[in-house]
Amino acid sequence: MKAHCPARLPGVLAALLLASAAMPASAHHSAAPFDMTKSVSFQGTVEKWVWANPHTWLYIRVVKADGSQEVWGFEAGSTGMLARSGWNAADMKPGDKVTVTAAPERTGNHIGLLNKVQLADGRMLSAGAGTPPPGAAPPPGATPPPGAGSVSYTHLDVYKRQGAAPP
């Protein structure tokens, strides 16, 4: 018995294949949604600390001046990148008091690109790319800040040092 294949089936299959191949690529994004020329700072209580790849997320509850509350989500780098900067999964837990500095999302949603977190014990965690692996060269034109023992880069630092505008 001969199977009948509609004429448009190969086209539909090709479109599905292309669409499925594009999905993983669209999941990885740049810092474009965030306004890297601005910085916001919030004091709040940790709701959730998601130590996972490809990006870690910190959610904090902020009490506004009028007494109302809102939850902000802050995206940071991968676990490996943050670990090179001294972070670990046990740094924060729900209920901890923190101060967060971040680049806000351009649309005004309660989302930001995390820059640094000050923990209740006073420790400051920077969300820079961390110390390069042994033997790795720093980005072209990048130099460590005066007095720095190791090099820590944020996306904005690299753009500034290269004389380019951030995305």
ABEGO torsion letter per residue (X at the ends): XBBBBBAAAAAAAAAAAAAAAAAAAAABBBAAABBAABBBBBBBBBABBBBBOABBBBBBBBBBAAGBBBBBBBBBBBAAAAAAAGBBAAABBBGBBBBBBBBBBAAGBBBBBBABBBBAAGBBBBABAEBBBBGBBBBBGBBBBBGBABBBBBAAAAAAAAGBBBX
